[in-house]
Structure formats: C-alpha cells, structure tokens
C-alpha cells in the first residue's frame, strides 16, 4: 500500500492536526445545531412551565360590571395512588423527580389515594390550575374491600413468585388495587355531583421526563378515538375501555382457556387504562371476579398485567388500544426504515409511554415533537459520532383489540368460553 505522503510524519504534528480537526468539527456542529434548533424551538406559550392558557372573551373596558366567564369544569378525571412499597426498585429520589411532572403541569382533575403520612409530601406538588383531591381513607391497598382479608392467600402465592425474594404482598396489592381505586373515585365524585365523561387510571410515576402535556388527555381527542374504536369493535362507545399494549400474545395462546389463569406475556401496559364511568364499573367488577376465581385456585395473581391480558383475551370486543410497535401501521410503514434504525414511529421518547402523546390534541403533539427532536439534536461530548433519530414522532391508528388478536392468532380465532360475564 502506498504511503500517504501528505500526512504529518511526526507525533507532535499529527496530534496538532487531530486537535485542529476536532476543533473545526465542534465549531461547525455548534453552528449547525444552533441554526437547526431554532426552527424546532417550540412556541413560548407551549413550552412554558405554566399550563397552556385558555382563550376567554375580554370584558369591554367601558363595562366593568360584567363578571368574568366561569372556568370550564374538566370532563376528564385521572385517578392514581401513592403507597410505600418495601420491594419497589424505585427510590424516593426517583419519585421526587416524577411526581412533580405528574401533579404540577396537568390541568385535568386528579384524584389521588395515599396515606395520611404522605399527604404533606404530595400536597405542595399541586399545580395552580389543577383540581387535586387527596384521599387518605386507606392506610394500605390491602385495606380496600376487594383485597381485605386476602393477606394469607397473597402470602401463599408469593411462594410461587419466580422473584419472591424481591417481591411482597404489598406490591401485589398496589397492582391489584388500581381497578378499585379508579371505580371508587368516580363513584365518590358522582355522589358530590361531579360527573365525568371519561376517567383513567395513571401510575403516579408515569411522567418521568420533561413534557408539555397540560389539558391531558384531550377531551376532543378521546371522543374521536372512542367513536372510531366503537365502529371497529362493533361495541357501544360507552362500553369500551382503553388499554395500550406493548405487543401481542404468543401464538401458543390460541389454545388458552379461562381455567389456565393469567397470561404472563408482554401484551398490556397496566400503568394506564380507562373509559366512561359505565365501562369502568364493568371493568372493576369483572377484574375482581377473575382475580378471586384465580386466587381461589391458588393461581398466581400478583401481576396485574397478566390478569389484564386474560381479560383482553376473554372480552376483546370491550377494548380499544394503541400499539406503538404495530408492524402493519401505515404511520410506521411510511417511515420506510430498517427495524433497527430509530424508533418505530420516529423520535417518540420512551415508547412505553407513547399513549400520552397519542391521547393529546394536535397542538400538544406538535410541541412534543419539537421537544423530542430538539433534545435528540443536542450536542453530546460522548457519543457525538452516533446516529440520532430526529424524525418527528408520528401519530398511529387506534385499534380494536379483537382485530389485533385475530391478526396474531388467526382470523378463525374466537374468544374462549367465559364463565364469569358481568
């Protein structure tokens, strides 16, 4: 091979050349990012820390007696809970970051269950435009009616847990209390005259990074999705529940029957679900009916995701969903990129929480697109040479769960026989 005579021959000269080239790259990259980032910068009214202002009619200057318009009451309720768990992999420091992202920016009404001891820690996190109700009725999820008195049974199934050394019955209770808390909050507020079109359970630690979600989930977006999902499933909109999914059951589940118990496949995302009050009431009754059935047979029920998967198989016509990694989704196919090249739908942050973006209005989606792309484009001292996904996140389609399962298990598949039908 011929020697490249134009390169420096001494070590000192070579180091000088390398330093000059590195400096040139840094300067050029900085100029590029500054110029490119300015086009991605979100509008101030969207990325500010305060909620997005709602336009209201201005009072005429000559008439000061006209009262300001009354604020519009939220039609969407978010329910959550925060109870200590001795085996949780997440620390107090983690929640000190996540909880302000949840309780601070959102303007939807939130109903939160916790202990009397934790209320002083949570109350100061309330955003100024958030209606926050903190309920300290229960000192532990093990005290709620569907789980009370089941401690001994939980201890027995704990012995069957593959990770029993890192689990506890308190963890099982935290997981299995979600359906009750959601239904209970809706009923308590209805007794006070506060009725909602939609209510959702959301894990308190689900908002883990910076975001611009304010009036979330968007009511208009929800109405559109339920209308479309109802047509796809052939079920009344008020009877449908939304649960996002990570994937589909293993093909062997085509032979699954009710008496086999919960399905421990990576299908549902149990950190978020909900719908109309009517659908929530059905879901809670059905969830605990099967929870108690499986528990009576000493089948492991310590993982709510697995129990939800069983309900998806038994009652697929009742569920609509979003699947961020749907291989047949037009939004994914239009990217025309290799499977291992970037996100399935572009730069969408953590795909497990894609449903947050999916349930937002257009303006908020555009703001999140800019936020994610700008973050991905920032200069990094380590890893600057790696490819970055700066394709704006795409909005995929709503799906009927029955169609997802038939696509995976075969068009001839039908839900197995169900003995408990509420």
Beta strands, then each sheet from edge to edge (+ up, - down):
strand 1: 76-82
strand 2: 109-114
strand 3: 132-135
strand 4: 198-202
strand 5: 241-245
strand 6: 268-275
strand 7: 319-321
strand 8: 399-400
sheet 1: 3+ 2+ 1+ 4+ 6- 5+ 7+ 8-
end
